[in-house]
Amino acid sequence: MTAQPSFDDGLDRLETLVQQLESGSLSLEEALARFEEGVQLSQALQKQLAEAQRRVEVLKAGLGGEYRAEPLDEAKGSR
């Protein structure tokens, strides 16, 4: 299994792909390959954002309004 790029690296790569597609200089096969990579990368980035949002919610969900961190595995079971 390949390592997932950091969010910033993924965003940079997605921006590069968009620029390549917008340039109009790619062949149809190259454009389709870049588009497919972009869709997959976009989905991975959406998952990273959703996970970050969930982690923030866990941190804010302390008892009595207190902020506290909980292990992610326990938080999944409580939902």
C-alpha positions as CSV (number, residue, x, y, z in Angstrom):
1,M,0.0,0.0,0.0
2,T,1.4,3.4,-1.0
3,A,1.7,6.1,1.6
4,Q,-0.9,8.8,1.4
5,P,0.6,12.3,0.6
6,S,0.2,15.1,3.1
7,F,-2.9,17.3,2.5
8,D,-0.7,20.2,1.3
9,D,1.3,17.9,-1.1
10,G,-2.0,16.5,-2.5
11,L,-3.4,19.9,-3.0
12,D,-0.3,21.1,-4.8
13,R,-0.5,18.0,-7.1
14,L,-4.2,18.6,-7.8
15,E,-3.4,22.2,-8.7
16,T,-0.7,21.0,-11.1
17,L,-3.1,18.5,-12.7
18,V,-5.7,21.2,-13.2
19,Q,-3.1,23.5,-14.8
20,Q,-2.0,20.7,-17.2
21,L,-5.6,20.0,-18.1
22,E,-6.4,23.7,-18.7
23,S,-3.4,24.1,-20.9
24,G,-5.0,22.1,-23.6
25,S,-1.6,20.6,-24.7
26,L,-2.2,17.0,-23.5
27,S,-3.3,14.2,-25.8
28,L,-6.7,12.7,-25.1
29,E,-5.1,9.7,-23.4
30,E,-2.9,11.9,-21.2
31,A,-5.8,14.2,-20.3
32,L,-7.9,11.3,-19.3
33,A,-5.1,9.9,-17.1
34,R,-4.6,13.3,-15.4
35,F,-8.4,13.6,-14.9
36,E,-8.6,10.2,-13.4
37,E,-5.7,10.9,-11.1
38,G,-7.3,14.2,-10.1
39,V,-10.6,12.6,-9.2
40,Q,-8.9,10.0,-7.1
41,L,-6.8,12.7,-5.4
42,S,-9.8,14.9,-4.8
43,Q,-11.6,12.0,-3.1
44,A,-8.6,11.3,-0.9
45,L,-8.3,15.0,0.1
46,Q,-12.1,15.1,0.9
47,K,-11.5,12.1,3.2
48,Q,-8.6,13.9,4.9
49,L,-10.7,17.0,5.4
50,A,-13.6,14.9,6.8
51,E,-11.3,13.2,9.2
52,A,-9.8,16.5,10.4
53,Q,-13.3,17.9,11.0
54,R,-14.3,14.8,13.0
55,R,-11.1,15.1,15.1
56,V,-12.0,18.7,15.9
57,E,-15.5,17.7,16.9
58,V,-14.1,15.1,19.2
59,L,-11.8,17.7,20.8
60,K,-14.8,20.1,21.3
61,A,-17.1,17.4,22.6
62,G,-15.7,17.3,26.2
63,L,-18.0,16.9,29.1
64,G,-19.3,20.1,30.6
65,G,-18.0,22.1,27.7
66,E,-14.4,21.2,28.5
67,Y,-12.0,20.6,25.6
68,R,-10.3,17.3,25.8
69,A,-8.8,14.9,23.3
70,E,-10.0,11.3,23.0
71,P,-8.4,8.4,21.1
72,L,-10.0,8.2,17.7
73,D,-10.9,4.5,18.0
74,E,-13.0,5.2,21.1
75,A,-14.7,8.2,19.4
76,K,-15.8,6.0,16.5
77,G,-17.5,3.6,18.8
78,S,-19.4,6.3,20.6
79,R,-21.2,7.6,17.4
